């Protein structure tokens, strides 16, 4: 399964990250696969795990929590296209899962 995580900033800017590895660690440490240098992001915040044709999201004991479609992640959850991943419950920065960058742009327009 090809997948892209699209990160949205408060100012409307977005960035896309291909999820091509078996495991993608997200956090503020420099050795994370996706580094987000913000104080409210834990050093190793969460990870996305690829299993053949599926993806799972797992919180790594983060202080502020990881949220999947508005619900706090307590154990690994399956991800589907257009799911939303947030660092906190509030509607601040978010990531959205898409099959390709073109799908992400189409999803933002429709």
Secondary structure as UniProt FT lines:
FT   STRAND          4..8
FT   TURN            10..11
FT   STRAND          14..18
FT   STRAND          23..27
FT   TURN            30..31
FT   STRAND          34..35
FT   TURN            39..40
FT   TURN            43..44
FT   STRAND          46..51
FT   TURN            52..53
FT   STRAND          54..59
FT   STRAND          67..68
FT   TURN            69..70
FT   STRAND          71..72
FT   STRAND          77..79
FT   TURN            81..82
FT   STRAND          84..86
FT   STRAND          94..98
FT   HELIX           101..109
//
